[in-house]
Amino acid sequence: MQEEPLLPFSVGDVIFGDGRLTVIAGPCVIESREHALMMAHELQRRAQRVGLDFVFKSSFDKANRSSHESFRGLGMRVGLEVLRAVREETGAPVTTDVHETGQVEEVAETVDILQIPAFLCRQTDLIVAAARTGRAVNVKKGQFLSPYDARNIVRKARAAGCARLLLTERGVTFGYNNLVVDMRSFPIMRRFGVPVVFDVTHSLQLPGGLGHATGGQAEFIEPLARAGVAAGIDAIFLEVHDDPLRAPSDGPNMLPLERFEPLLETLCAVHEAVRRSPSSA
């Protein structure tokens, strides 16, 4: 397999792909302006204390829900107003999902990174529309794809002019209501010349595991995150909540806020050990 050179790029003051570890974090879905701003400030403060670049993530709409009764979010208009406030008050870059080509242009006016959900990673028109905005684009590799298949995602985005592209691993379907992470995927996808992100918390979902909703195994976030950093990722993606048991979306697999900073401290130590290892050169 031909290896492409990895070219670092910046999103605001945040840099991806130059050897540092970056954190993308936030609650699964925007619940209110007050909650989003509180979480953004808390997450940014804790990331800065351990010396990591920080990007805030939250969704204005969760279009892929197990049940039609599940909470989807506040909608695009209100959600973008909240993300704009987060960006202005914290100075941190923000990212959110886009689900349809008709959303892309308006969302790109507010956010710094456009995120393509895993189930939509092969939607050519959506990738092309996102790429043409000039914003950075983060494509989550589908649960149904091998890491080798992600090369085609890169080629689509590059052909549409995307110079700032991220690929995210979020687990592969493994039997009923379960996902598994193949650690080989990280070095494989980095060979395509793009920084690689590990979405730890979504990798611990149990899709449809509660029957009417998705379950999760948040108790395994720390060991899986450590393994991903040791495997050589460029950024860690964590959905974090101050009270996961009351979260309207993805509560079972979100990281409690009080575990966020201790985890980042550990990940920094793992990252530094890997960086200093002769085998990483």
C-alpha positions as CSV (number, residue, x, y, z in Angstrom):
1,M,0.0,0.0,0.0
2,Q,1.4,3.3,-1.0
3,E,1.9,5.7,1.9
4,E,1.0,9.3,1.5
5,P,2.8,12.0,3.5
6,L,0.9,13.3,6.5
7,L,0.5,17.1,6.2
8,P,-0.4,18.9,9.4
9,F,-3.0,21.6,9.3
10,S,-4.6,24.1,11.7
11,V,-8.2,24.9,12.6
12,G,-8.0,28.2,14.4
13,D,-5.4,27.8,17.1
14,V,-5.7,24.0,17.0
15,I,-3.3,21.9,15.1
16,F,-3.8,18.4,13.8
17,G,-1.2,16.0,12.5
18,D,2.1,17.5,13.8
19,G,2.7,14.9,16.5
20,R,0.6,16.4,19.2
21,L,-2.5,14.9,20.8
22,T,-5.7,17.0,20.4
23,V,-9.0,16.5,22.1
24,I,-12.5,16.9,20.6
25,A,-15.2,16.8,23.3
26,G,-18.6,17.9,24.3
27,P,-22.1,16.5,25.1
28,C,-23.7,14.3,22.5
29,V,-26.5,16.8,21.7
30,I,-27.1,20.4,22.5
31,E,-29.6,20.5,25.3
32,S,-29.7,24.2,26.0
33,R,-27.6,27.3,25.5
34,E,-26.7,27.3,29.2
35,H,-25.7,23.7,29.4
36,A,-23.6,23.9,26.2
37,L,-21.7,27.0,27.4
38,M,-21.1,25.5,30.8
39,M,-19.7,22.3,29.3
40,A,-17.6,24.1,26.8
41,H,-16.0,26.3,29.4
42,E,-15.4,23.3,31.8
43,L,-14.0,21.1,29.1
44,Q,-11.7,23.8,27.6
45,R,-10.4,24.7,31.1
46,R,-9.5,21.1,31.9
47,A,-8.0,20.5,28.5
48,Q,-5.8,23.6,28.8
49,R,-4.7,22.5,32.3
50,V,-3.1,19.4,30.8
51,G,-1.8,21.2,27.8
52,L,-4.0,19.8,25.0
53,D,-5.6,21.7,22.1
54,F,-9.4,21.6,22.4
55,V,-12.3,21.5,19.9
56,F,-15.9,21.6,21.2
57,K,-18.4,19.2,19.7
58,S,-22.1,18.9,20.1
59,S,-25.0,18.1,17.7
60,F,-28.0,20.3,16.8
61,D,-29.8,17.2,15.5
62,K,-29.3,13.5,16.1
63,A,-30.9,12.2,12.9
64,N,-30.0,8.6,13.4
65,R,-32.0,7.5,16.5
66,S,-33.1,4.0,17.5
67,S,-36.7,5.2,18.1
68,H,-38.8,8.0,16.7
69,E,-39.5,8.9,20.3
70,S,-35.9,9.6,21.1
71,F,-34.7,13.2,21.7
72,R,-33.1,14.6,18.6
73,G,-32.0,18.1,19.6
74,L,-33.0,21.7,19.4
75,G,-32.9,21.9,15.6
76,M,-30.5,23.6,13.2
77,R,-31.4,27.3,13.7
78,V,-31.3,27.2,17.5
79,G,-28.4,24.8,17.6
80,L,-26.2,27.0,15.4
81,E,-27.0,30.0,17.6
82,V,-25.7,28.0,20.6
83,L,-22.6,26.9,18.7
84,R,-21.9,30.4,17.6
85,A,-22.1,31.6,21.2
86,V,-19.7,28.8,22.3
87,R,-17.2,29.9,19.6
88,E,-17.5,33.5,20.6
89,E,-17.3,33.1,24.4
90,T,-14.5,30.4,24.5
91,G,-12.5,31.1,21.3
92,A,-12.4,27.4,20.8
93,P,-13.1,25.8,17.4
94,V,-16.5,24.0,17.2
95,T,-17.7,21.1,15.2
96,T,-21.1,19.5,14.5
97,D,-22.7,17.0,12.2
98,V,-24.3,17.7,8.9
99,H,-26.8,15.1,7.5
100,E,-27.9,16.6,4.2
101,T,-26.3,18.6,1.5
102,G,-28.9,21.4,2.1
103,Q,-27.5,21.9,5.6
104,V,-23.9,22.2,4.6
105,E,-23.5,25.9,3.5
106,E,-25.4,27.3,6.4
107,V,-23.7,25.2,9.0
108,A,-20.3,26.0,7.5
109,E,-20.9,29.7,8.2
110,T,-20.9,28.9,12.0
111,V,-18.6,25.9,12.6
112,D,-14.9,25.3,12.0
113,I,-15.1,21.6,11.2
114,L,-18.0,19.9,9.4
115,Q,-18.5,16.3,10.6
116,I,-19.9,13.6,8.4
117,P,-21.7,10.9,10.5
118,A,-20.5,7.3,10.1
119,F,-23.7,6.0,8.4
120,L,-23.3,8.8,5.8
121,C,-19.6,8.3,5.1
122,R,-20.2,7.0,1.6
123,Q,-22.6,9.7,0.6
124,T,-20.6,11.3,-2.2
125,D,-22.7,14.4,-2.6
126,L,-22.5,15.2,1.1
127,I,-18.7,14.7,1.3
128,V,-18.3,16.9,-1.9
129,A,-20.5,19.6,-0.6
130,A,-18.7,19.7,2.7
131,A,-15.3,19.7,1.0
132,R,-16.2,22.6,-1.2
133,T,-17.0,24.9,1.7
134,G,-13.3,25.3,2.5
135,R,-13.9,24.3,6.1
136,A,-12.1,21.4,7.7
137,V,-14.0,18.1,7.3
138,N,-14.1,15.2,9.7
139,V,-15.5,12.0,8.2
140,K,-16.4,9.1,10.6
141,K,-15.6,5.8,9.1
142,G,-18.8,3.7,8.9
143,Q,-19.3,0.7,11.2
144,F,-19.6,-1.3,8.0
145,L,-16.2,-0.3,6.4
146,S,-12.7,-1.7,6.8
147,P,-9.9,0.8,7.4
148,Y,-8.7,0.2,3.8
149,D,-12.1,1.3,2.4
150,A,-11.5,4.7,4.0
151,R,-9.0,5.5,1.2
152,N,-11.9,6.1,-1.1
153,I,-13.3,8.7,1.4
154,V,-10.0,10.5,1.3
155,R,-10.0,10.5,-2.5
156,K,-13.5,11.9,-2.8
157,A,-12.8,14.7,-0.4
158,R,-9.4,15.5,-2.0
159,A,-10.9,15.6,-5.5
160,A,-13.5,18.1,-4.3
161,G,-10.7,20.4,-2.9
162,C,-10.6,19.5,0.8
163,A,-7.1,20.3,2.1
164,R,-8.0,19.8,5.8
165,L,-9.4,16.3,6.3
166,L,-9.7,14.1,9.3
167,L,-10.7,10.4,9.5
168,T,-12.4,9.1,12.6
169,E,-12.6,5.5,13.8
170,R,-15.7,4.7,15.9
171,G,-15.7,0.9,15.9
172,V,-16.9,-1.8,13.5
173,T,-20.1,-3.9,13.8
174,F,-19.4,-7.1,15.6
175,G,-22.4,-9.3,16.1
176,Y,-25.7,-8.1,17.5
177,N,-25.7,-4.8,19.4
178,N,-22.0,-4.6,19.7
179,L,-19.0,-2.8,18.2
180,V,-15.3,-3.6,18.3
181,V,-12.2,-1.4,17.5
182,D,-9.5,-2.9,15.3
183,M,-6.4,-1.1,16.5
184,R,-4.7,-1.7,13.2
185,S,-7.1,0.8,11.7
186,F,-5.2,3.8,13.1
187,P,-1.8,3.2,11.3
188,I,-3.6,2.0,8.2
189,M,-5.7,5.1,7.8
190,R,-2.8,7.4,8.7
191,R,-1.1,6.0,5.6
192,F,-3.6,7.9,3.5
193,G,-2.0,11.2,4.5
194,V,-4.7,12.4,6.9
195,P,-4.7,12.8,10.7
196,V,-6.7,10.1,12.5
197,V,-9.2,10.6,15.3
198,F,-10.4,7.9,17.7
199,D,-14.0,8.3,18.8
200,V,-13.8,6.3,22.0
201,T,-17.3,6.9,23.4
202,H,-19.2,6.0,20.3
203,S,-17.0,2.9,19.9
204,L,-18.5,1.7,23.3
205,Q,-22.1,2.1,22.2
206,L,-24.4,-1.0,22.1
207,P,-26.5,0.0,19.1
208,G,-30.2,-0.7,19.9
209,G,-29.0,-2.5,23.0
210,L,-31.8,-1.1,25.1
211,G,-34.4,-2.1,22.6
212,H,-35.9,1.4,22.2
213,A,-32.5,3.1,22.5
214,T,-28.7,2.6,22.3
215,G,-26.9,1.2,25.3
216,G,-23.3,1.7,26.2
217,Q,-20.3,0.6,28.2
218,A,-18.8,3.8,29.6
219,E,-16.7,1.8,32.1
220,F,-14.4,0.8,29.3
221,I,-13.6,4.4,28.1
222,E,-10.3,4.8,29.9
223,P,-8.7,1.5,28.8
224,L,-9.8,1.9,25.2
225,A,-8.6,5.5,25.1
226,R,-5.2,4.5,26.4
227,A,-4.9,1.8,23.8
228,G,-5.9,4.2,21.0
229,V,-3.3,6.8,22.0
230,A,-0.7,4.0,22.3
231,A,-1.6,3.0,18.7
232,G,-0.6,6.5,17.4
233,I,-3.8,8.5,16.9
234,D,-3.7,12.3,16.3
235,A,-6.8,13.2,18.3
236,I,-9.2,11.7,20.8
237,F,-12.9,12.2,20.5
238,L,-15.0,12.0,23.7
239,E,-18.6,12.7,24.4
240,V,-18.7,14.1,27.9
241,H,-21.6,15.0,30.2
242,D,-21.9,16.4,33.7
243,D,-24.7,14.0,34.5
244,P,-24.8,11.1,32.0
245,L,-27.7,9.3,33.7
246,R,-29.9,12.3,32.9
247,A,-28.6,13.0,29.4
248,P,-31.3,12.8,26.7
249,S,-29.0,11.1,24.2
250,D,-26.1,8.6,24.5
251,G,-25.9,8.8,28.3
252,P,-24.8,5.1,28.7
253,N,-21.6,5.6,26.7
254,M,-20.7,9.2,27.7
255,L,-17.8,10.0,29.9
256,P,-18.8,11.7,33.2
257,L,-17.2,15.2,33.4
258,E,-15.3,14.4,36.6
259,R,-13.4,11.6,34.8
260,F,-12.4,13.9,31.9
261,E,-9.3,15.6,33.3
262,P,-7.8,12.5,35.0
263,L,-8.2,10.6,31.7
264,L,-6.5,13.4,29.7
265,E,-3.6,13.4,32.2
266,T,-3.1,9.7,31.6
267,L,-3.4,10.0,27.9
268,C,-0.8,12.7,27.8
269,A,1.6,10.4,29.7
270,V,0.9,7.6,27.2
271,H,1.3,9.9,24.3
272,E,4.6,11.2,25.6
273,A,5.9,7.6,26.2
274,V,5.0,6.7,22.6
275,R,6.5,9.8,21.2
276,R,9.8,9.1,22.9
277,S,9.8,5.4,21.9
278,P,12.5,4.6,19.2
279,S,9.9,2.5,17.4
280,S,7.7,5.6,16.8
281,A,10.3,7.4,14.8
